[in-house]
Amino acid sequence: MLPKHKVDLFVGPVKNHYKTDAIHLYDDRYRINVWVGDGFIKKIEASYFVTYDGEIVDKTKKKVL
């Protein structure tokens, strides 16, 4: 389980933040989804594939066009 304070530090401040999900996938791998919203409209603003072994490490592959 990812510690909430480490997830909050990893994500940083987010405008119109609604919630952050840290979902355990397998072994030490997690998906962090950052949700934003205003009123009834909610969407995932950012999504990260990370590993955790005391520290959160971003393993998200960025697509280069």
C-alpha positions as CSV (number, residue, x, y, z in Angstrom):
1,M,0.0,0.0,0.0
2,L,1.3,3.4,-0.9
3,P,1.5,5.9,2.0
4,K,-0.9,8.8,1.4
5,H,1.7,11.5,2.3
6,K,4.1,10.1,-0.3
7,V,1.4,10.0,-3.0
8,D,0.5,13.6,-2.2
9,L,4.2,14.6,-2.5
10,F,4.5,12.7,-5.8
11,V,1.4,14.3,-7.3
12,G,2.0,17.8,-6.0
13,P,-0.7,20.6,-6.0
14,V,-3.5,20.1,-8.6
15,K,-6.0,22.8,-9.6
16,N,-9.7,21.6,-9.0
17,H,-8.4,18.4,-7.4
18,Y,-11.3,16.0,-6.7
19,K,-9.4,12.8,-5.6
20,T,-6.4,10.7,-6.1
21,D,-6.6,6.9,-6.5
22,A,-3.6,4.7,-5.8
23,I,-4.5,1.2,-7.1
24,H,-2.3,-1.8,-6.4
25,L,-1.8,-3.7,-9.7
26,Y,0.7,-6.5,-8.8
27,D,4.0,-6.9,-6.8
28,D,5.3,-3.4,-6.1
29,R,3.5,-1.8,-9.1
30,Y,0.7,0.8,-8.8
31,R,-1.5,3.0,-10.9
32,I,-2.0,6.5,-9.6
33,N,-5.0,8.4,-11.1
34,V,-5.4,12.1,-10.4
35,W,-9.0,13.2,-10.7
36,V,-10.2,16.8,-11.2
37,G,-13.6,18.2,-11.3
38,D,-16.0,21.1,-11.1
39,G,-19.6,20.3,-10.2
40,F,-20.9,17.1,-11.8
41,I,-18.0,16.8,-14.4
42,K,-15.1,14.7,-13.2
43,K,-12.1,13.4,-15.3
44,I,-8.7,11.9,-14.9
45,E,-6.2,14.7,-15.3
46,A,-3.1,12.6,-15.0
47,S,-2.3,8.9,-14.7
48,Y,1.0,7.3,-13.6
49,F,2.4,3.8,-13.6
50,V,4.7,3.6,-10.6
51,T,6.8,1.2,-8.5
52,Y,7.2,1.5,-4.8
53,D,10.1,0.2,-2.6
54,G,10.2,2.9,0.1
55,E,10.0,5.6,-2.6
56,I,7.6,6.2,-5.5
57,V,9.3,5.8,-8.9
58,D,7.5,7.0,-12.0
59,K,7.7,4.2,-14.7
60,T,5.1,5.9,-17.0
61,K,6.3,5.7,-20.6
62,K,5.8,9.1,-22.3
63,K,4.7,8.9,-25.9
64,V,6.9,11.1,-28.2
65,L,5.3,12.2,-31.4
